[in-house]
Amino acid sequence: MAKGTGTPADPWLLKTPPHTSDYQMYYDQKDGNTVIVCVVGKTTLLYDKRAVDDLHAMLKEHGDWMELGSADEQKTAKDGTVEAWGRSMENPIGGWYGLKKGLRGRFGMYIPPLLEALGLAEVEHNPRNNRMRAI
């Protein structure tokens, strides 16, 4: 479990799946909506809060391990990965869960450890090609 309670004053302290980088996440309000704020060094990314429940539901339905496939917004996500789902027109919100244009990618890098911290998923922690599955 991650340290923190997920508030701006007490963010979750997380590690990327290969455990090579530390970052913080917390829930906050932006334009009247609850968002997930992800702070990686000096970069701040925003994700729709629905990503947590929607990703968990999709993984439950998938029923097996799924490759993370993290990619920057400007790169094409590998088909069948968490990253591809997080930007697909077929997901429940019909597109990107990332909210900050130019920084909408990396869904498959930063959201899976949050689901793991919340006790909703298992995430592999290999140097590359990590996968996740719902609990």
N, CA, C and O atoms as a GROMACS GRO file, in nm:
protein
  540
    1MET      N    1   0.083  -0.119   0.000
    1MET     CA    2   0.000   0.000   0.000
    1MET      C    3   0.088   0.125   0.000
    1MET      O    4   0.195   0.128   0.060
    2ALA      N    5   0.039   0.226  -0.067
    2ALA     CA    6   0.114   0.351  -0.077
    2ALA      C    7   0.091   0.435   0.049
    2ALA      O    8  -0.010   0.422   0.118
    3LYS      N    9   0.187   0.519   0.075
    3LYS     CA   10   0.172   0.613   0.185
    3LYS      C   11   0.089   0.730   0.136
    3LYS      O   12   0.093   0.766   0.018
    4GLY      N   13   0.013   0.790   0.228
    4GLY     CA   14  -0.069   0.906   0.193
    4GLY      C   15  -0.215   0.870   0.188
    4GLY      O   16  -0.252   0.753   0.181
    5THR      N   17  -0.299   0.974   0.192
    5THR     CA   18  -0.444   0.955   0.190
    5THR      C   19  -0.508   1.008   0.062
    5THR      O   20  -0.630   0.998   0.046
    6GLY      N   21  -0.429   1.062  -0.028
    6GLY     CA   22  -0.482   1.107  -0.156
    6GLY      C   23  -0.543   1.245  -0.156
    6GLY      O   24  -0.628   1.276  -0.239
    7THR      N   25  -0.499   1.329  -0.061
    7THR     CA   26  -0.543   1.469  -0.060
    7THR      C   27  -0.423   1.556  -0.098
    7THR      O   28  -0.309   1.510  -0.092
    8PRO      N   29  -0.447   1.682  -0.139
    8PRO     CA   30  -0.334   1.768  -0.172
    8PRO      C   31  -0.234   1.782  -0.056
    8PRO      O   32  -0.114   1.794  -0.080
    9ALA      N   33  -0.284   1.781   0.068
    9ALA     CA   34  -0.196   1.794   0.184
    9ALA      C   35  -0.124   1.664   0.220
    9ALA      O   36  -0.021   1.666   0.287
   10ASP      N   37  -0.179   1.550   0.175
   10ASP     CA   38  -0.123   1.419   0.207
   10ASP      C   39  -0.136   1.325   0.086
   10ASP      O   40  -0.213   1.229   0.088
   11PRO      N   41  -0.060   1.356  -0.022
   11PRO     CA   42  -0.074   1.278  -0.145
   11PRO      C   43  -0.024   1.134  -0.129
   11PRO      O   44   0.055   1.103  -0.040
   12TRP      N   45  -0.074   1.047  -0.220
   12TRP     CA   46  -0.019   0.912  -0.227
   12TRP      C   47   0.123   0.923  -0.281
   12TRP      O   48   0.147   0.993  -0.379
   13LEU      N   49   0.216   0.854  -0.218
   13LEU     CA   50   0.354   0.849  -0.264
   13LEU      C   51   0.370   0.716  -0.336
   13LEU      O   52   0.368   0.609  -0.274
   14LEU      N   53   0.388   0.722  -0.466
   14LEU     CA   54   0.387   0.603  -0.550
   14LEU      C   55   0.519   0.586  -0.624
   14LEU      O   56   0.602   0.676  -0.627
   15LYS      N   57   0.537   0.468  -0.682
   15LYS     CA   58   0.652   0.438  -0.767
   15LYS      C   59   0.599   0.385  -0.900
   15LYS      O   60   0.497   0.316  -0.903
   16THR      N   61   0.668   0.418  -1.008
   16THR     CA   62   0.631   0.364  -1.138
   16THR      C   63   0.640   0.212  -1.132
   16THR      O   64   0.710   0.159  -1.046
   17PRO      N   65   0.571   0.140  -1.222
   17PRO     CA   66   0.574  -0.006  -1.215
   17PRO      C   67   0.713  -0.069  -1.206
   17PRO      O   68   0.729  -0.164  -1.129
   18PRO      N   69   0.815  -0.021  -1.281
   18PRO     CA   70   0.948  -0.083  -1.264
   18PRO      C   71   1.022  -0.035  -1.138
   18PRO      O   72   1.136  -0.074  -1.113
   19HIS      N   73   0.954   0.051  -1.059
   19HIS     CA   74   1.013   0.108  -0.936
   19HIS      C   75   1.136   0.193  -0.964
   19HIS      O   76   1.229   0.197  -0.883
   20THR      N   77   1.138   0.260  -1.080
   20THR     CA   78   1.253   0.345  -1.116
   20THR      C   79   1.231   0.492  -1.084
   20THR      O   80   1.328   0.567  -1.077
   21SER      N   81   1.106   0.534  -1.064
   21SER     CA   82   1.077   0.676  -1.036
   21SER      C   83   0.968   0.688  -0.931
   21SER      O   84   0.875   0.607  -0.926
   22ASP      N   85   0.981   0.790  -0.848
   22ASP     CA   86   0.880   0.822  -0.748
   22ASP      C   87   0.791   0.933  -0.803
   22ASP      O   88   0.835   1.017  -0.881
   23TYR      N   89   0.665   0.932  -0.762
   23TYR     CA   90   0.574   1.041  -0.798
   23TYR      C   91   0.461   1.047  -0.696
   23TYR      O   92   0.447   0.958  -0.612
   24GLN      N   93   0.382   1.152  -0.704
   24GLN     CA   94   0.271   1.172  -0.611
   24GLN      C   95   0.140   1.182  -0.688
   24GLN      O   96   0.137   1.227  -0.802
   25MET      N   97   0.034   1.139  -0.624
   25MET     CA   98  -0.101   1.154  -0.680
   25MET      C   99  -0.196   1.194  -0.569
   25MET      O  100  -0.179   1.156  -0.453
   26TYR      N  101  -0.298   1.271  -0.607
   26TYR     CA  102  -0.404   1.306  -0.513
   26TYR      C  103  -0.526   1.351  -0.591
   26TYR      O  104  -0.517   1.389  -0.708
   27TYR      N  105  -0.640   1.347  -0.524
   27TYR     CA  106  -0.764   1.397  -0.582
   27TYR      C  107  -0.773   1.546  -0.552
   27TYR      O  108  -0.735   1.592  -0.444
   28ASP      N  109  -0.824   1.621  -0.649
   28ASP     CA  110  -0.846   1.764  -0.631
   28ASP      C  111  -0.962   1.807  -0.720
   28ASP      O  112  -1.013   1.726  -0.798
   29GLN      N  113  -1.001   1.931  -0.710
   29GLN     CA  114  -1.108   1.985  -0.792
   29GLN      C  115  -1.050   2.076  -0.900
   29GLN      O  116  -0.960   2.155  -0.874
   30LYS      N  117  -1.104   2.063  -1.022
   30LYS     CA  118  -1.066   2.152  -1.132
   30LYS      C  119  -1.190   2.174  -1.217
   30LYS      O  120  -1.252   2.079  -1.266
   31ASP      N  121  -1.227   2.298  -1.233
   31ASP     CA  122  -1.345   2.335  -1.312
   31ASP      C  123  -1.470   2.260  -1.265
   31ASP      O  124  -1.554   2.221  -1.347
   32GLY      N  125  -1.483   2.241  -1.134
   32GLY     CA  126  -1.601   2.178  -1.077
   32GLY      C  127  -1.602   2.026  -1.085
   32GLY      O  128  -1.701   1.963  -1.047
   33ASN      N  129  -1.493   1.966  -1.134
   33ASN     CA  130  -1.484   1.820  -1.146
   33ASN      C  131  -1.371   1.767  -1.059
   33ASN      O  132  -1.270   1.835  -1.039
   34THR      N  133  -1.388   1.645  -1.007
   34THR     CA  134  -1.281   1.581  -0.932
   34THR      C  135  -1.184   1.520  -1.031
   34THR      O  136  -1.223   1.446  -1.121
   35VAL      N  137  -1.056   1.552  -1.014
   35VAL     CA  138  -0.951   1.502  -1.102
   35VAL      C  139  -0.844   1.432  -1.020
   35VAL      O  140  -0.834   1.451  -0.898
   36ILE      N  141  -0.765   1.351  -1.088
   36ILE     CA  142  -0.647   1.291  -1.027
   36ILE      C  143  -0.530   1.377  -1.071
   36ILE      O  144  -0.503   1.392  -1.190
   37VAL      N  145  -0.460   1.433  -0.973
   37VAL     CA  146  -0.342   1.513  -1.002
   37VAL      C  147  -0.220   1.422  -0.984
   37VAL      O  148  -0.206   1.356  -0.881
   38CYS      N  149  -0.134   1.418  -1.084
   38CYS     CA  150  -0.015   1.334  -1.083
   38CYS      C  151   0.106   1.426  -1.096
   38CYS      O  152   0.123   1.493  -1.198
   39VAL      N  153   0.191   1.428  -0.994
   39VAL     CA  154   0.309   1.515  -0.994
   39VAL      C  155   0.434   1.428  -1.006
   39VAL      O  156   0.467   1.350  -0.918
   40VAL      N  157   0.501   1.445  -1.120
   40VAL     CA  158   0.622   1.370  -1.151
   40VAL      C  159   0.734   1.473  -1.168
   40VAL      O  160   0.742   1.540  -1.271
   41GLY      N  161   0.820   1.485  -1.067
   41GLY     CA  162   0.923   1.589  -1.072
   41GLY      C  163   0.856   1.726  -1.078
   41GLY      O  164   0.778   1.761  -0.990
   42LYS      N  165   0.887   1.803  -1.184
   42LYS     CA  166   0.827   1.936  -1.201
   42LYS      C  167   0.707   1.934  -1.295
   42LYS      O  168   0.650   2.038  -1.325
   43THR      N  169   0.670   1.815  -1.342
   43THR     CA  170   0.559   1.801  -1.435
   43THR      C  171   0.433   1.759  -1.362
   43THR      O  172   0.436   1.670  -1.277
   44THR      N  173   0.321   1.824  -1.395
   44THR     CA  174   0.192   1.789  -1.337
   44THR      C  175   0.100   1.741  -1.449
   44THR      O  176   0.077   1.812  -1.547
   45LEU      N  177   0.047   1.620  -1.432
   45LEU     CA  178  -0.049   1.564  -1.525
   45LEU      C  179  -0.183   1.556  -1.456
   45LEU      O  180  -0.190   1.547  -1.333
   46LEU      N  181  -0.290   1.558  -1.533
   46LEU     CA  182  -0.424   1.547  -1.478
   46LEU      C  183  -0.498   1.434  -1.549
   46LEU      O  184  -0.488   1.418  -1.671
   47TYR      N  185  -0.571   1.355  -1.471
   47TYR     CA  186  -0.652   1.246  -1.526
   47TYR      C  187  -0.793   1.256  -1.470
   47TYR      O  188  -0.812   1.300  -1.356
   48ASP      N  189  -0.889   1.217  -1.548
   48ASP     CA  190  -1.028   1.211  -1.504
   48ASP      C  191  -1.038   1.109  -1.390
   48ASP      O  192  -0.988   0.997  -1.403
   49LYS      N  193  -1.102   1.146  -1.281
   49LYS     CA  194  -1.113   1.056  -1.165
   49LYS      C  195  -1.186   0.927  -1.199
   49LYS      O  196  -1.163   0.825  -1.134
   50ARG      N  197  -1.273   0.930  -1.299
   50ARG     CA  198  -1.345   0.809  -1.339
   50ARG      C  199  -1.251   0.699  -1.386
   50ARG      O  200  -1.291   0.583  -1.396
   51ALA      N  201  -1.126   0.735  -1.417
   51ALA     CA  202  -1.029   0.636  -1.464
   51ALA      C  203  -1.012   0.522  -1.365
   51ALA      O  204  -0.994   0.407  -1.407
   52VAL      N  205  -1.018   0.549  -1.237
   52VAL     CA  206  -0.997   0.446  -1.135
   52VAL      C  207  -1.106   0.339  -1.144
   52VAL      O  208  -1.077   0.221  -1.159
   53ASP      N  209  -1.232   0.380  -1.134
   53ASP     CA  210  -1.343   0.284  -1.137
   53ASP      C  211  -1.358   0.219  -1.274
   53ASP      O  212  -1.383   0.099  -1.285
   54ASP      N  213  -1.342   0.299  -1.380
   54ASP     CA  214  -1.358   0.246  -1.516
   54ASP      C  215  -1.250   0.144  -1.550
   54ASP      O  216  -1.280   0.040  -1.608
   55LEU      N  217  -1.124   0.174  -1.514
   55LEU     CA  218  -1.015   0.080  -1.543
   55LEU      C  219  -1.035  -0.049  -1.462
   55LEU      O  220  -1.015  -0.158  -1.514
   56HIS      N  221  -1.073  -0.035  -1.337
   56HIS     CA  222  -1.096  -0.154  -1.254
   56HIS      C  223  -1.207  -0.240  -1.314
   56HIS      O  224  -1.192  -0.362  -1.322
   57ALA      N  225  -1.316  -0.179  -1.356
   57ALA     CA  226  -1.428  -0.253  -1.416
   57ALA      C  227  -1.383  -0.323  -1.545
   57ALA      O  228  -1.418  -0.439  -1.568
   58MET      N  229  -1.307  -0.254  -1.628
   58MET     CA  230  -1.260  -0.314  -1.753
   58MET      C  231  -1.169  -0.432  -1.725
   58MET      O  232  -1.181  -0.536  -1.790
   59LEU      N  233  -1.078  -0.418  -1.628
   59LEU     CA  234  -0.987  -0.527  -1.594
   59LEU      C  235  -1.064  -0.647  -1.538
   59LEU      O  236  -1.030  -0.762  -1.566
   60LYS      N  237  -1.166  -0.621  -1.458
   60LYS     CA  238  -1.250  -0.730  -1.404
   60LYS      C  239  -1.314  -0.807  -1.520
   60LYS      O  240  -1.314  -0.930  -1.522
   61GLU      N  241  -1.368  -0.733  -1.616
   61GLU     CA  242  -1.432  -0.796  -1.732
   61GLU      C  243  -1.328  -0.870  -1.817
   61GLU      O  244  -1.356  -0.978  -1.869
   62HIS      N  245  -1.210  -0.812  -1.832
   62HIS     CA  246  -1.102  -0.874  -1.909
   62HIS      C  247  -1.061  -1.007  -1.846
   62HIS      O  248  -1.037  -1.106  -1.916
   63GLY      N  249  -1.054  -1.010  -1.713
   63GLY     CA  250  -1.034  -1.134  -1.640
   63GLY      C  251  -0.894  -1.192  -1.637
   63GLY      O  252  -0.876  -1.301  -1.583
   64ASP      N  253  -0.796  -1.126  -1.692
   64ASP     CA  254  -0.660  -1.180  -1.696
   64ASP      C  255  -0.562  -1.063  -1.695
   64ASP      O  256  -0.601  -0.946  -1.691
   65TRP      N  257  -0.434  -1.096  -1.697
   65TRP     CA  258  -0.330  -0.994  -1.702
   65TRP      C  259  -0.343  -0.914  -1.832
   65TRP      O  260  -0.378  -0.968  -1.936
   66MET      N  261  -0.313  -0.783  -1.824
   66MET     CA  262  -0.312  -0.696  -1.940
   66MET      C  263  -0.184  -0.613  -1.937
   66MET      O  264  -0.147  -0.557  -1.833
   67GLU      N  265  -0.116  -0.606  -2.050
   67GLU     CA  266   0.007  -0.528  -2.060
   67GLU      C  267  -0.024  -0.380  -2.041
   67GLU      O  268  -0.127  -0.330  -2.086
   68LEU      N  269   0.067  -0.309  -1.972
   68LEU     CA  270   0.046  -0.167  -1.945
   68LEU      C  271   0.066  -0.083  -2.071
   68LEU      O  272  -0.021  -0.003  -2.105
   69GLY      N  273   0.178  -0.100  -2.139
   69GLY     CA  274   0.202  -0.031  -2.266
   69GLY      C  275   0.210   0.120  -2.259
   69GLY      O  276   0.161   0.188  -2.349
   70SER      N  277   0.270   0.175  -2.157
   70SER     CA  278   0.279   0.319  -2.141
   70SER      C  279   0.344   0.387  -2.262
   70SER      O  280   0.442   0.338  -2.317
   71ALA      N  281   0.285   0.501  -2.303
   71ALA     CA  282   0.339   0.579  -2.414
   71ALA      C  283   0.300   0.725  -2.398
   71ALA      O  284   0.194   0.756  -2.344
   72ASP      N  285   0.388   0.816  -2.444
   72ASP     CA  286   0.356   0.958  -2.445
   72ASP      C  287   0.238   0.982  -2.538
   72ASP      O  288   0.208   0.900  -2.625
   73GLU      N  289   0.171   1.094  -2.520
   73GLU     CA  290   0.055   1.127  -2.602
   73GLU      C  291   0.088   1.126  -2.752
   73GLU      O  292   0.005   1.085  -2.833
   74GLN      N  293   0.207   1.172  -2.788
   74GLN     CA  294   0.244   1.185  -2.928
   74GLN      C  295   0.276   1.051  -2.995
   74GLN      O  296   0.288   1.044  -3.118
   75LYS      N  297   0.289   0.945  -2.916
   75LYS     CA  298   0.321   0.812  -2.970
   75LYS      C  299   0.196   0.725  -2.972
   75LYS      O  300   0.106   0.740  -2.889
   76THR      N  301   0.190   0.635  -3.067
   76THR     CA  302   0.078   0.542  -3.077
   76THR      C  303   0.090   0.436  -2.968
   76THR      O  304   0.198   0.380  -2.946
   77ALA      N  305  -0.020   0.410  -2.902
   77ALA     CA  306  -0.022   0.306  -2.798
   77ALA      C  307  -0.040   0.170  -2.862
   77ALA      O  308  -0.114   0.154  -2.960
   78LYS      N  309   0.030   0.071  -2.807
   78LYS     CA  310   0.019  -0.066  -2.856
   78LYS      C  311  -0.122  -0.119  -2.831
   78LYS      O  312  -0.176  -0.104  -2.721
   79ASP      N  313  -0.182  -0.181  -2.934
   79ASP     CA  314  -0.316  -0.238  -2.921
   79ASP      C  315  -0.322  -0.338  -2.806
   79ASP      O  316  -0.227  -0.411  -2.780
   80GLY      N  317  -0.436  -0.340  -2.737
   80GLY     CA  318  -0.460  -0.437  -2.632
   80GLY      C  319  -0.395  -0.405  -2.500
   80GLY      O  320  -0.391  -0.490  -2.410
   81THR      N  321  -0.343  -0.283  -2.484
   81THR     CA  322  -0.277  -0.244  -2.360
   81THR      C  323  -0.366  -0.150  -2.278
   81THR      O  324  -0.464  -0.095  -2.329
   82VAL      N  325  -0.330  -0.133  -2.152
   82VAL     CA  326  -0.398  -0.037  -2.065
   82VAL      C  327  -0.387   0.103  -2.125
   82VAL      O  328  -0.484   0.179  -2.124
   83GLU      N  329  -0.271   0.137  -2.177
   83GLU     CA  330  -0.251   0.269  -2.239
   83GLU      C  331  -0.347   0.290  -2.356
   83GLU      O  332  -0.409   0.396  -2.366
   84ALA      N  333  -0.360   0.192  -2.443
   84ALA     CA  334  -0.450   0.204  -2.558
   84ALA      C  335  -0.594   0.221  -2.511
   84ALA      O  336  -0.669   0.301  -2.568
   85TRP      N  337  -0.634   0.146  -2.409
   85TRP     CA  338  -0.770   0.157  -2.356
   85TRP      C  339  -0.794   0.296  -2.298
   85TRP      O  340  -0.902   0.353  -2.314
   86GLY      N  341  -0.693   0.352  -2.231
   86GLY     CA  342  -0.705   0.482  -2.165
   86GLY      C  343  -0.720   0.599  -2.260
   86GLY      O  344  -0.743   0.712  -2.216
   87ARG      N  345  -0.708   0.575  -2.390
   87ARG     CA  346  -0.726   0.680  -2.490
   87ARG      C  347  -0.823   0.640  -2.601
   87ARG      O  348  -0.841   0.713  -2.698
   88SER      N  349  -0.884   0.524  -2.586
   88SER     CA  350  -0.970   0.467  -2.690
   88SER      C  351  -1.108   0.533  -2.693
   88SER      O  352  -1.163   0.571  -2.589
   89MET      N  353  -1.163   0.545  -2.811
   89MET     CA  354  -1.301   0.593  -2.826
   89MET      C  355  -1.400   0.488  -2.774
   89MET      O  356  -1.518   0.517  -2.759
   90GLU      N  357  -1.351   0.367  -2.748
   90GLU     CA  358  -1.436   0.258  -2.698
   90GLU      C  359  -1.445   0.252  -2.546
   90GLU      O  360  -1.525   0.175  -2.494
   91ASN      N  361  -1.366   0.332  -2.473
   91ASN     CA  362  -1.375   0.329  -2.327
   91ASN      C  363  -1.499   0.407  -2.281
   91ASN      O  364  -1.561   0.475  -2.362
   92PRO      N  365  -1.536   0.399  -2.153
   92PRO     CA  366  -1.660   0.461  -2.107
   92PRO      C  367  -1.671   0.612  -2.128
   92PRO      O  368  -1.783   0.664  -2.138
   93ILE      N  369  -1.560   0.684  -2.136
   93ILE     CA  370  -1.572   0.828  -2.158
   93ILE      C  371  -1.549   0.865  -2.305
   93ILE      O  372  -1.559   0.982  -2.342
   94GLY      N  373  -1.519   0.766  -2.388
   94GLY     CA  374  -1.505   0.789  -2.531
   94GLY      C  375  -1.381   0.867  -2.570
   94GLY      O  376  -1.386   0.953  -2.658
   95GLY      N  377  -1.268   0.836  -2.506
   95GLY     CA  378  -1.143   0.903  -2.542
   95GLY      C  379  -1.047   0.910  -2.425
   95GLY      O  380  -1.047   0.824  -2.337
   96TRP      N  381  -0.965   1.011  -2.427
   96TRP     CA  382  -0.856   1.028  -2.331
   96TRP      C  383  -0.905   1.049  -2.188
   96TRP      O  384  -0.992   1.132  -2.163
   97TYR      N  385  -0.846   0.974  -2.094
   97TYR     CA  386  -0.865   1.001  -1.951
   97TYR      C  387  -0.769   1.111  -1.907
   97TYR      O  388  -0.796   1.181  -1.809
   98GLY      N  389  -0.658   1.126  -1.978
   98GLY     CA  390  -0.567   1.237  -1.952
   98GLY      C  391  -0.633   1.367  -1.993
   98GLY      O  392  -0.700   1.373  -2.096
   99LEU      N  393  -0.617   1.472  -1.913
   99LEU     CA  394  -0.691   1.596  -1.935
   99LEU      C  395  -0.605   1.713  -1.980
   99LEU      O  396  -0.659   1.816  -2.020
  100LYS      N  397  -0.473   1.700  -1.974
  100LYS     CA  398  -0.386   1.813  -2.004
  100LYS      C  399  -0.325   1.792  -2.143
  100LYS      O  400  -0.233   1.712  -2.160
  101LYS      N  401  -0.376   1.864  -2.242
  101LYS     CA  402  -0.332   1.849  -2.380
  101LYS      C  403  -0.180   1.851  -2.389
  101LYS      O  404  -0.115   1.939  -2.332
  102GLY      N  405  -0.126   1.754  -2.460
  102GLY     CA  406   0.019   1.740  -2.473
  102GLY      C  407   0.078   1.647  -2.368
  102GLY      O  408   0.186   1.591  -2.386
  103LEU      N  409   0.005   1.629  -2.256
  103LEU     CA  410   0.050   1.541  -2.147
  103LEU      C  411  -0.059   1.441  -2.110
  103LEU      O  412  -0.072   1.402  -1.994
  104ARG      N  413  -0.139   1.399  -2.210
  104ARG     CA  414  -0.250   1.308  -2.181
  104ARG      C  415  -0.207   1.162  -2.178
  104ARG      O  416  -0.282   1.077  -2.130
  105GLY      N  417  -0.090   1.132  -2.227
  105GLY     CA  418  -0.042   0.994  -2.230
  105GLY      C  419   0.011   0.949  -2.094
  105GLY      O  420  -0.013   1.012  -1.991
  106ARG      N  421   0.085   0.838  -2.098
  106ARG     CA  422   0.145   0.779  -1.978
  106ARG      C  423   0.041   0.726  -1.881
  106ARG      O  424   0.072   0.700  -1.765
  107PHE      N  425  -0.083   0.709  -1.928
  107PHE     CA  426  -0.189   0.649  -1.847
  107PHE      C  427  -0.145   0.514  -1.793
  107PHE      O  428  -0.169   0.481  -1.677
  108GLY      N  429  -0.080   0.434  -1.879
  108GLY     CA  430  -0.035   0.300  -1.842
  108GLY      C  431   0.084   0.298  -1.748
  108GLY      O  432   0.120   0.192  -1.695
  109MET      N  433   0.146   0.413  -1.726
  109MET     CA  434   0.259   0.422  -1.633
  109MET      C  435   0.212   0.467  -1.494
  109MET      O  436   0.254   0.412  -1.393
  110TYR      N  437   0.124   0.568  -1.491
  110TYR     CA  438   0.092   0.633  -1.364
  110TYR      C  439  -0.038   0.587  -1.297
  110TYR      O  440  -0.048   0.592  -1.174
  111ILE      N  441  -0.138   0.544  -1.373
  111ILE     CA  442  -0.264   0.503  -1.312
  111ILE      C  443  -0.258   0.363  -1.249
  111ILE      O  444  -0.315   0.344  -1.141
  112PRO      N  445  -0.192   0.264  -1.312
  112PRO     CA  446  -0.189   0.130  -1.249
  112PRO      C  447  -0.136   0.126  -1.105
  112PRO      O  448  -0.196   0.057  -1.023
  113PRO      N  449  -0.026   0.196  -1.071
  113PRO     CA  450   0.017   0.192  -0.931
  113PRO      C  451  -0.085   0.252  -0.834
  113PRO      O  452  -0.090   0.213  -0.717
  114LEU      N  453  -0.168   0.346  -0.882
  114LEU     CA  454  -0.273   0.400  -0.797
  114LEU      C  455  -0.376   0.292  -0.768
  114LEU      O  456  -0.419   0.277  -0.653
  115LEU      N  457  -0.418   0.215  -0.869
  115LEU     CA  458  -0.512   0.106  -0.846
  115LEU      C  459  -0.452   0.003  -0.752
  115LEU      O  460  -0.523  -0.054  -0.669
  116GLU      N  461  -0.324  -0.022  -0.765
  116GLU     CA  462  -0.256  -0.115  -0.674
  116GLU      C  463  -0.260  -0.061  -0.531
  116GLU      O  464  -0.290  -0.136  -0.438
  117ALA      N  465  -0.231   0.067  -0.513
  117ALA     CA  466  -0.231   0.130  -0.381
  117ALA      C  467  -0.370   0.127  -0.317
  117ALA      O  468  -0.383   0.117  -0.195
  118LEU      N  469  -0.474   0.136  -0.401
  118LEU     CA  470  -0.611   0.135  -0.352
  118LEU      C  471  -0.664  -0.007  -0.330
  118LEU      O  472  -0.778  -0.025  -0.288
  119GLY      N  473  -0.579  -0.108  -0.357
  119GLY     CA  474  -0.618  -0.247  -0.336
  119GLY      C  475  -0.711  -0.302  -0.443
  119GLY      O  476  -0.782  -0.398  -0.418
  120LEU      N  477  -0.711  -0.240  -0.563
  120LEU     CA  478  -0.800  -0.281  -0.670
  120LEU      C  479  -0.733  -0.367  -0.777
  120LEU      O  480  -0.801  -0.430  -0.858
  121ALA      N  481  -0.599  -0.370  -0.776
  121ALA     CA  482  -0.529  -0.442  -0.883
  121ALA      C  483  -0.392  -0.489  -0.836
  121ALA      O  484  -0.336  -0.437  -0.740
  122GLU      N  485  -0.342  -0.588  -0.907
  122GLU     CA  486  -0.202  -0.632  -0.894
  122GLU      C  487  -0.127  -0.574  -1.012
  122GLU      O  488  -0.179  -0.571  -1.124
  123VAL      N  489  -0.006  -0.528  -0.987
  123VAL     CA  490   0.078  -0.473  -1.093
  123VAL      C  491   0.215  -0.541  -1.085
  123VAL      O  492   0.271  -0.554  -0.976
  124GLU      N  493   0.267  -0.583  -1.199
  124GLU     CA  494   0.401  -0.640  -1.202
  124GLU      C  495   0.504  -0.527  -1.189
  124GLU      O  496   0.476  -0.412  -1.223
  125HIS      N  497   0.622  -0.562  -1.141
  125HIS     CA  498   0.728  -0.462  -1.119
  125HIS      C  499   0.859  -0.507  -1.181
  125HIS      O  500   0.964  -0.503  -1.117
  126ASN      N  501   0.852  -0.549  -1.306
  126ASN     CA  502   0.971  -0.589  -1.380
  126ASN      C  503   1.036  -0.466  -1.444
  126ASN      O  504   0.973  -0.360  -1.448
  127PRO      N  505   1.160  -0.478  -1.494
  127PRO     CA  506   1.224  -0.364  -1.560
  127PRO      C  507   1.146  -0.314  -1.682
  127PRO      O  508   1.151  -0.195  -1.714
  128ARG      N  509   1.073  -0.404  -1.754
  128ARG     CA  510   0.998  -0.366  -1.875
  128ARG      C  511   0.877  -0.458  -1.890
  128ARG      O  512   0.865  -0.560  -1.823
  129ASN      N  513   0.788  -0.416  -1.980
  129ASN     CA  514   0.673  -0.499  -2.020
  129ASN      C  515   0.587  -0.547  -1.903
  129ASN      O  516   0.549  -0.664  -1.896
  130ASN      N  517   0.557  -0.457  -1.812
  130ASN     CA  518   0.474  -0.492  -1.696
  130ASN      C  519   0.328  -0.506  -1.735
  130ASN      O  520   0.281  -0.450  -1.834
  131ARG      N  521   0.258  -0.584  -1.652
  131ARG     CA  522   0.116  -0.608  -1.672
  131ARG      C  523   0.041  -0.581  -1.542
  131ARG      O  524   0.101  -0.564  -1.436
  132MET      N  525  -0.092  -0.579  -1.553
  132MET     CA  526  -0.176  -0.565  -1.435
  132MET      C  527  -0.301  -0.648  -1.452
  132MET      O  528  -0.338  -0.685  -1.563
  133ARG      N  529  -0.366  -0.678  -1.338
  133ARG     CA  530  -0.495  -0.744  -1.340
  133ARG      C  531  -0.575  -0.699  -1.219
  133ARG      O  532  -0.518  -0.659  -1.118
  134ALA      N  533  -0.705  -0.707  -1.231
  134ALA     CA  534  -0.794  -0.666  -1.122
  134ALA      C  535  -0.790  -0.765  -1.008
  134ALA      O  536  -0.767  -0.885  -1.027
  135ILE      N  537  -0.812  -0.714  -0.889
  135ILE     CA  538  -0.828  -0.798  -0.770
  135ILE      C  539  -0.977  -0.806  -0.742
  135ILE      O  540  -1.019  -0.871  -0.647
   0.00000   0.00000   0.00000
